[in-house]
Amino acid sequence: MALKQDLALTELQEQIVRFYHHNPFVEYLHIDVVPELGGGVHLELRVDEYHTNLYGIVHGGVLMTMADTAMGAACLACNKKVVTLELGTDFMHSVPLTTCVRTRAKVLHDGRQTMACECEIINDEGKIFAKSHATFYVLGKFVEEPEEY
């Protein structure tokens, strides 16, 4: 799951990647923010021992963090800075050590004050390990557009 080197990033994608690169928790978990052709981003994670619980599978909090961050990034791609109001996750399958997972998030409601999103945590074959839904409060614009004269 590597980023294609010839992908020309939009200014908004560059801002989103930079934004999450400076997020200490995302960096601590070694979650990669990967731009997509459509202008958005997805997250990728190769499961290591420090992501697992006592059962040797990924801790649910790691998957919830990925989903929350991916849905927040989907909101940023709409140029809205948000904070999470509510987050729920259904876990379908355990994620074993060394598995590569990625997010597939989308905005369901893009309102002035709130946004609603959903996210799937999947592998390269499309197997769904977890599905999340969340409501976000809109703080304002992510990137201020320059004023026109």
N, C-alpha and C positions, 0 to 999 in steps of 0.2 A: 504494500500500500504506500507507494512513494509518489511524491508530487512530480508531475511532469515539468521539466525544466523550461519548456518553451511556452508555458502558460503565461500570457500577459495579464497581470493583475489589475483590477480596477483600483482607483484611489480608495474606495470604501473597503475593499478586501484588504488592501495594505494596512489600513487603519485598524481593522478587526484583528488581523494577525498580530500587529504591534500591541494592541490593547491586551490581548490574552498572553502575549509573550511576557508582559509585565505583571501578570497575575501570579502571585507567589504560590497559591495552592495548585493551580494548573501546572506550573513549572515543577512543583514538588512531586506531583503524580506522574510527570513525564508524559503528559497528554500533548499530542501534536495537533496544531490547528492547520488544516489543509484547505487551500482555496479550491473552488470548483468552477467549471466553465460557465455556469449560469449566473455567476456573480456572488454566490454565497460561499460558505465554508462548511466543512464537516470536521469532526474530531476523530483521531485515531489513537489507539493504545495497544501496545504489546504487553500482555500481562506478565508481570514479574512477581517474585516472591513477596515484595513489600506491598503488593496490591491484594494479597490473599488473606483469608481468615484462617482459623485453626483447622478448617476442613480442607485446606489446600485449593480453595476456589476463590474467585474474586469476591471481595467484600461488597455487599450491596451499596454501601455508601460511595464507593468508587464509581459504580455504574450510575448512581443518582447524580453524582457530581458531574459526570460526563454529559448526562442528559440535560441537566440544568444549564450547564455551560453552553451546550449546543443550541438549546432553545433560546438562550440569551443572545447567542451569535446570530440566530435567525432574526431576532428582533433588531439587532444592530444592523443587519443587512437591509432592513427597512428604514434605516437611519433613526432608530429610536433607542435611547439609553433607558434600561429597565432594571427593576429589582423584582425578585420573586415574591409573590403573595402566597401562592399555594403550589405544592408539587406532590404528585403521586406517581408511584411506579409499580407496575406489575412485573414480577420476575417469572419468566417462562422456563428458562434452563440455566443451570450453573455454568460459569465460564471458567474452564480449567487453566492452569498455568501454561504460559507460552502462547496462548491464543491471541490472535490479532482481532480486535473489535473496532468498529467505527460507528458513528452516529448518522442518523438520517432524520433531520428535524424539519418541521414546517410550521408556518404561521397559519392558524385557523381563523383568528380574529385580529384585525389591526385597527384598534380604536384609538381615540385621542388620549384616553386616560388609562386604558388597560389593553393587554394583548393576551391571546390564548394560543398555546402551541402544543404540539405533540412531537415525540421523538422515539425512534426505535434504536436499540443497540443491536447491531448485526455483525456477522462475520462476512468474509469475501463471498461466500456461497449464498448469502442472503438469509441465513438462519437467524431468527429473532430470539435474542436472549432476554431482553427486557423492553417494555414499552412504558413511556412516561407521558404525562400530561401536566401542564402548568398554566397558571395565570400570573401575569406580570403587571406591575404598575409602571406606567411611563413617566420617567423623570424629565424627559425633554429630548431634544435632538442629539444624536451621537456626534455628528459632524455638522457644524454650522455652515450653511451655505453663504457665500459672499453676497453682500447686498448689491443689487443692480442699480445703476444710476441712470 
